[in-house]
């Protein structure tokens, strides 16, 4: 019993559960503003706009991931075709990394 259980990181995708979240938000807003349906709708429209933005950001992230994977595969194909260039490529990457480190510190 002295052993600790490992922590499990679970990432939930809020855009997937938005209809449920919206209903809960609507109930909460209706209790906060019982005589003002216009304010409730305004807050819900803000939540809808935020949800739309999150979906667009997720699509952009997926697209960027695909482009990064394609670029990595192209680089690996290039290096496999000419292994003698690997040390030069590593030196260039190291120089770029050192320059980036100097700029960001």
Secondary structure as UniProt FT lines:
FT   TURN            14..17
FT   HELIX           18..32
FT   TURN            34..35
FT   HELIX           37..81
FT   HELIX           83..85
FT   HELIX           86..103
//
